[in-house]
Each structure stands twice: as C-alpha cells, then as structure tokens.
Amino acid sequence: MKNSIKLTALFLLASAGLFAAVPSKPKAPVTPSKDAITFSSLPSHTGIDIKVDRAEPGKAIVMIYDQDQNVIFKDVLPKDKAMEKGYILNQLDNGDYTIEVTSNKQVVKKDIHVYNEYKTKTFIVNQ
C-alpha cells in the first residue's frame, strides 16, 4: 500500500511538471520608428515644402528663427499620419534663417539664406 501511495504521488508530481507554465522570454522594448521629415522647393521656387510622414499620428511643429534665434513664425501641423505644407520665403528680409521641424521628439533643422538675385528674392538651403 505504501508503494502504491508513493507511486501515485510521484506520478502526480511528474504530470504536474509537464503542465507547468513555461516562463516566456522577456520582450524587447519596442522602439518607435522615426518620422520621415523632408524639405523640398515649392514649384514656383518662392518657398519651401515640408513633408512629415509620421510613424504614429501626432502633431508636428514648424518654427522659423532669424539669425539672432528670435522666433519669427510658428505653425502646428495637424495630427494626421502624413502631412505636407508649403511656406513662402520670398517675403522674408534678406539674411540667414533656420527652419526647425519637431515631430515625435525628433528635431530636424535646416539653415536657409534669403537674398536678392536679379531683382528677384530667392533663397538657398545650406546643407
């Protein structure tokens, strides 16, 4: 009788071990994808086109600074996943400016120079 009780207890322990939960591997933290922020010239060459393709929907902020780091323009783009908007630059005074786009804790800055060329105001993006 003692042997049968021992065998039954041993069988129960062995079968419980088979069905015990296996600990899962720890999941790697999910790193958010970076947003794609691109700059291009408007078709009329009077300004710059900014396109933001977000990994996740959220707002983006566009700011234009003068050479003394004073904010001369600020724009908040809608929370769409992809957004494109043009900014006219030929109304700015001649000089150096910085365009800063912030989206999903990612900041992209471009330096631009506005100047007159053959009685036409134009700009160049410094790389």
N, C-alpha and C positions, 0 to 999 in steps of 0.2 A: 504494500500500500504506500509506504514511504517513497519507494522508487517511482510509482506512478504519479504521485504528487510532485516530486522533483522534476520528472519528465514533462509534466503538464506546465509547471512554472517556467521551465527552460524553453518550452515551445512558445509560450505566451511572450516571453521576453524577446525571443528571436523574431517572431512575427511582428511585434510592435516596432522593432528596429527597422524592419523593411518598410513600414508605412510612415516612419518618422519624416517630418518635413526636412528637406534638404535646404540649407541656407542659400539664398540667392546671392549671386555675385553683386558687389556694390556697383551701382550705376555711375557711369562717368558723368560729371556735371555737363549739362547742355550749355554750350557756348553759343550765344546768339550770333547769327550771321551779321556781317557788316552791311550797312546800307551802301548802295552804289550812288555816288554823287558825281555828276558830270557837268562840265561847263562847255558851252559852245557859243559861237557868234550867231546873233539873230540874222535872218536872211537879208535884212536891209543894212546890216553892219552898223547899226546905230546903238546896239546894246548887246547884252549877254543873255543867253538862255541857260537856265539852271534846271537840271532834271534830277529828281531824287526817287530812286527805287528802294523802298524800304523792305527789310526782312520781315518786319511786323508793322502793322498800321500804327501810326503815331505822328505827332506834329513835328515839323521841321521849322527852323528859324533862319532867316536870311538877314544878315546885317552888313551894312556898308559903312566903313570907317574912313575918315580922311587921314592925311599923313600925320596928324597930331593925335590920332587914336580917338577922335570925337565921333560918336555915332551920328551919322547924317541920315540914315534910313534903316528902318527895321520892318520886317514883314514876317508874319507867321503863316506858313503854308497849311492847308487843310490836312486832316488826319488820314487821307487816302493812302493806300499802299504805294501808289506811283503818282508822282506829281511833276508837272513841268510848267515853268513860268519864265517869262522874259522880263528883263529890266533894261530900260532905256538909259544909256550912259552919256549920250551926247549933250545932255542938259547940265552936266556937272562942270564946274570950273576946271581949267587946266591944272594938272597936278597928279599926285600919287594917291591911290586909294587901295583899300583892302576889302574884299568881299569874303565874308565868313558864313558858311552854312553849317548848322548844327542839327544833327538828326541821330536819335538813339545813342546819345552820349558820344557821338563821333563828330569831330570838327574838321572841316576842310576849309583852308584859306587860300585865296588867290590874290596876288598883287596885280593891280592894273595901273596903267598910266594913261591919262586923258590929255590930248594935245590937239593943236590945230595943224592940219595938213592941207595946203592949197585951199584955204578959206573954208575948209570943212572940218568940223570937230570929229575926231576919231579916238580910238583907244587901242591899247595893246595889253595883252595879258602876259605878265612876266612869269616865267617858269621858275 
